[in-house]
Amino acid sequence: MRFLVDENLSPRVAELLCDKGIDTTHVLDHGLGGSPDTEVSTFAVTERRSIISADSDFTTLLALSRGTAPSLVLLRSGDQLKPDAQAALLLANLPALEDDLEQGVVVSLSTTHVRVRRLPLR
């Protein structure tokens, strides 16, 4: 699994995932801070990374484009969790989502639910 953490989440989330052996970078690592979501999405596709974000705009982009990539993990109410708790939530759920993420999905993830929707969105 390879991930790109969006700028609305702390670089600490990427760091904690990396510490557990998951290939994860943050948009700031690539000079993409302040870049439009379309540019971040294009970069993720090129680098074969799934995006981790708390920004539902990525879901809208995927729906409008009928895109099949990149996969997206959308942290719902992620702003209510500190970065360490966000990373713990991801680490607890990512192993079960690995196959889905490879196929192209949007995962809506919160402390109370996991919802997986296949791409392209209809």
C-alpha positions as CSV (number, residue, x, y, z in Angstrom):
1,M,0.0,0.0,0.0
2,R,1.2,3.5,-0.9
3,F,-0.5,6.6,0.5
4,L,-0.4,10.4,0.1
5,V,-1.7,12.3,3.1
6,D,-3.5,15.5,2.2
7,E,-2.5,18.9,3.7
8,N,-5.6,19.1,5.8
9,L,-4.1,16.3,7.9
10,S,-0.9,16.7,9.9
11,P,2.4,15.4,8.5
12,R,2.5,13.4,11.8
13,V,-0.1,11.1,10.3
14,A,2.3,10.2,7.5
15,E,5.2,9.8,9.9
16,L,3.2,7.4,12.1
17,L,2.1,5.3,9.2
18,C,5.7,5.2,7.9
19,D,6.9,4.1,11.4
20,K,4.7,1.0,11.0
21,G,6.2,0.2,7.6
22,I,3.5,1.7,5.4
23,D,4.8,3.7,2.4
24,T,3.3,7.1,3.1
25,T,4.2,10.6,2.2
26,H,2.6,14.0,2.9
27,V,1.8,16.5,0.2
28,L,4.3,18.9,1.8
29,D,7.0,16.3,1.1
30,H,6.4,16.9,-2.6
31,G,6.0,20.7,-2.7
32,L,2.2,20.3,-3.1
33,G,1.2,22.5,-0.2
34,G,-1.6,24.9,-1.3
35,S,-2.0,23.0,-4.6
36,P,-5.5,22.5,-6.0
37,D,-7.1,19.1,-5.3
38,T,-6.9,18.2,-9.0
39,E,-3.2,18.6,-8.9
40,V,-2.9,16.5,-5.8
41,S,-5.1,13.8,-7.3
42,T,-3.1,13.8,-10.6
43,F,0.1,13.4,-8.5
44,A,-1.4,10.5,-6.6
45,V,-2.4,8.7,-9.7
46,T,1.1,9.2,-11.3
47,E,2.8,7.9,-8.1
48,R,0.3,5.1,-7.6
49,R,-0.7,6.3,-4.2
50,S,-4.1,6.3,-2.5
51,I,-5.0,9.7,-0.9
52,I,-5.8,10.0,2.8
53,S,-7.8,13.2,3.5
54,A,-10.5,14.8,5.6
55,D,-11.6,16.8,2.5
56,S,-14.7,15.5,0.8
57,D,-13.8,17.5,-2.3
58,F,-11.8,14.5,-3.5
59,T,-15.0,12.5,-3.6
60,T,-16.7,15.2,-5.7
61,L,-13.7,15.2,-8.1
62,L,-13.9,11.4,-8.5
63,A,-17.7,11.5,-9.0
64,L,-17.6,14.3,-11.6
65,S,-14.7,12.8,-13.6
66,R,-16.0,9.2,-13.2
67,G,-12.4,8.4,-12.3
68,T,-11.2,5.0,-11.3
69,A,-8.1,6.3,-9.5
70,P,-6.8,7.3,-7.1
71,S,-8.4,5.4,-4.3
72,L,-9.4,7.7,-1.4
73,V,-9.6,7.2,2.4
74,L,-11.8,9.9,3.7
75,L,-11.5,10.4,7.4
76,R,-14.9,11.5,8.6
77,S,-14.9,13.9,11.5
78,G,-11.1,13.6,11.3
79,D,-10.8,17.2,12.6
80,Q,-12.1,16.0,15.9
81,L,-9.2,13.6,16.4
82,K,-5.6,14.4,17.1
83,P,-3.0,13.1,14.5
84,D,-2.0,10.2,16.7
85,A,-5.7,9.1,17.0
86,Q,-6.1,9.6,13.2
87,A,-3.1,7.4,12.5
88,A,-4.3,4.7,15.0
89,L,-7.7,4.7,13.3
90,L,-6.1,4.2,9.9
91,L,-3.7,1.5,11.2
92,A,-6.6,-0.4,12.8
93,N,-8.5,-0.5,9.5
94,L,-6.1,-0.4,6.6
95,P,-5.1,-4.1,6.6
96,A,-8.7,-5.1,5.9
97,L,-9.0,-2.5,3.1
98,E,-5.8,-3.3,1.2
99,D,-7.4,-5.3,-1.6
100,D,-10.2,-2.8,-2.0
101,L,-7.7,0.1,-2.2
102,E,-5.8,-1.7,-4.9
103,Q,-9.0,-2.0,-7.0
104,G,-10.1,1.6,-6.8
105,V,-12.5,2.7,-4.0
106,V,-13.6,5.6,-1.8
107,V,-13.4,4.5,1.9
108,S,-15.4,6.6,4.3
109,L,-13.8,6.0,7.7
110,S,-14.8,7.1,11.2
111,T,-14.5,5.8,14.7
112,T,-17.9,4.2,14.3
113,H,-18.1,3.0,10.7
114,V,-16.3,2.0,7.5
115,R,-18.0,2.4,4.2
116,V,-16.5,1.2,0.9
117,R,-17.7,2.5,-2.5
118,R,-16.2,1.2,-5.7
119,L,-14.9,3.5,-8.4
120,P,-16.1,4.9,-10.6
121,L,-18.8,6.6,-8.4
122,R,-22.3,6.6,-9.9
